[in-house]
Amino acid sequence: MAIAVPNTQHDFEQSIRTLRAQVDERLDHWLTTAPAEDVIGTAMRDGTLAPGKRIRPLLLLFTLRDLQGGSVSDTGLDLACALEMVHAASLFLDDLPCMDNAELRRGRPTIHRQFGEDVAVLGSVALLSQAFSIAASSPDVPAPVRSQLVRILAQATGAQGLVRGQFHDLREGQRARPLDAIARTNRLKTCPLFTAAVEFAALITGASVNCTRHLNGFATELGLAFQLLDDLADGLSPQQIGKDTGKDAGKSTVVSLLGPEAARQHVEEHLARAEQHLINAGVGDGCLAQLLERFCGTPR
């Protein structure tokens, strides 16, 4: 399914809408409509297909486009779905009363509020299992590469990735911390799936070590900027951002430590470093660069 490489901002926005629709269609394929009695299946669908930014799938698909041209393969879409499933699974758990105790996500009641805490936990495990199954069974990817995809996904989700980030946020976030400790938590909370997205693309396209390293650096800087923007948005209303706000009250964040203006400056610095990584990777004028420009235009 070929999509023209966008030449203008209008074309790029249309490209984003098209790719999001394709990801949602593929997610719908993988998460088939569950019968009424299948509460786990219904929760998996509702939580994953709820309207969202789909930033992790977009990172993967735009990296593929920058590295290999203007087409989106079924393999790319399937791996994009695996990333979105892992992200949704992490949100099921993050929102639980024993974690962030959230009531609203993507403009809807959180999964545990709708279906119960037991379903939220089991649905999260089921989504993770499905994601790993997709990564392990992509028919057009050689077996050794599939093994690497599974390894990347495992590292992103496990004790050295999302799990560790959430633990740090829960156990350390309520006490005063220096900036480097906050940044370490932010890196673990947000960046692993960003870097997994570009590493997936680099791996299946055979990108060079240098290119992969800079793509990873780009994704890390973008992830850190993304988390800071999320922290800044905590002062908005739930209607504006579609989830609970005020959750950072009393927490040690970059915003609480340095103030909003300094946090915005840090966002700009992360985005500037992300841009340089794209240039060093040899894709400084591609789709990822346009996505980065879109971030630069985000109201803050």
Rosetta blueprint (number, residue, H / E / L):
1 M L
2 A E
3 I L
4 A L
5 V L
6 P L
7 N L
8 T L
9 Q H
10 H H
11 D H
12 F H
13 E H
14 Q H
15 S H
16 I H
17 R H
18 T H
19 L H
20 R H
21 A H
22 Q H
23 V H
24 D H
25 E H
26 R H
27 L H
28 D H
29 H H
30 W H
31 L L
32 T L
33 T L
34 A L
35 P L
36 A L
37 E L
38 D L
39 V H
40 I H
41 G H
42 T H
43 A H
44 M H
45 R H
46 D H
47 G H
48 T H
49 L H
50 A L
51 P L
52 G L
53 K L
54 R L
55 I H
56 R H
57 P H
58 L H
59 L H
60 L H
61 L H
62 F H
63 T H
64 L H
65 R H
66 D H
67 L H
68 Q H
69 G L
70 G L
71 S E
72 V L
73 S L
74 D H
75 T H
76 G H
77 L H
78 D H
79 L H
80 A H
81 C H
82 A H
83 L H
84 E H
85 M H
86 V H
87 H H
88 A H
89 A H
90 S H
91 L H
92 F H
93 L H
94 D H
95 D L
96 L L
97 P L
98 C L
99 M L
100 D L
101 N L
102 A L
103 E L
104 L E
105 R E
106 R L
107 G L
108 R E
109 P E
110 T L
111 I H
112 H H
113 R H
114 Q H
115 F H
116 G L
117 E H
118 D H
119 V H
120 A H
121 V H
122 L H
123 G H
124 S H
125 V H
126 A H
127 L H
128 L H
129 S H
130 Q H
131 A H
132 F H
133 S H
134 I H
135 A H
136 A H
137 S L
138 S L
139 P L
140 D L
141 V L
142 P L
143 A H
144 P H
145 V H
146 R H
147 S H
148 Q H
149 L H
150 V H
151 R H
152 I H
153 L H
154 A H
155 Q H
156 A H
157 T H
158 G L
159 A L
160 Q L
161 G L
162 L H
163 V H
164 R H
165 G H
166 Q H
167 F H
168 H H
169 D H
170 L H
171 R H
172 E H
173 G L
174 Q L
175 R L
176 A L
177 R L
178 P L
179 L H
180 D H
181 A H
182 I H
183 A H
184 R H
185 T H
186 N H
187 R H
188 L H
189 K H
190 T H
191 C H
192 P H
193 L H
194 F H
195 T H
196 A H
197 A H
198 V H
199 E H
200 F H
201 A H
202 A H
203 L H
204 I H
205 T H
206 G L
207 A L
208 S L
209 V H
210 N H
211 C H
212 T H
213 R H
214 H H
215 L H
216 N H
217 G H
218 F H
219 A H
220 T H
221 E H
222 L H
223 G H
224 L H
225 A H
226 F H
227 Q H
228 L H
229 L H
230 D H
231 D H
232 L H
233 A H
234 D L
235 G L
236 L L
237 S L
238 P H
239 Q H
240 Q H
241 I H
242 G L
243 K L
244 D L
245 T L
246 G L
247 K L
248 D L
249 A L
250 G L
251 K L
252 S L
253 T L
254 V H
255 V H
256 S H
257 L H
258 L H
259 G L
260 P H
261 E H
262 A H
263 A H
264 R H
265 Q H
266 H H
267 V H
268 E H
269 E H
270 H H
271 L H
272 A H
273 R H
274 A H
275 E H
276 Q H
277 H H
278 L H
279 I H
280 N H
281 A H
282 G L
283 V L
284 G L
285 D L
286 G L
287 C H
288 L H
289 A H
290 Q H
291 L H
292 L H
293 E H
294 R H
295 F H
296 C H
297 G L
298 T L
299 P L
300 R L
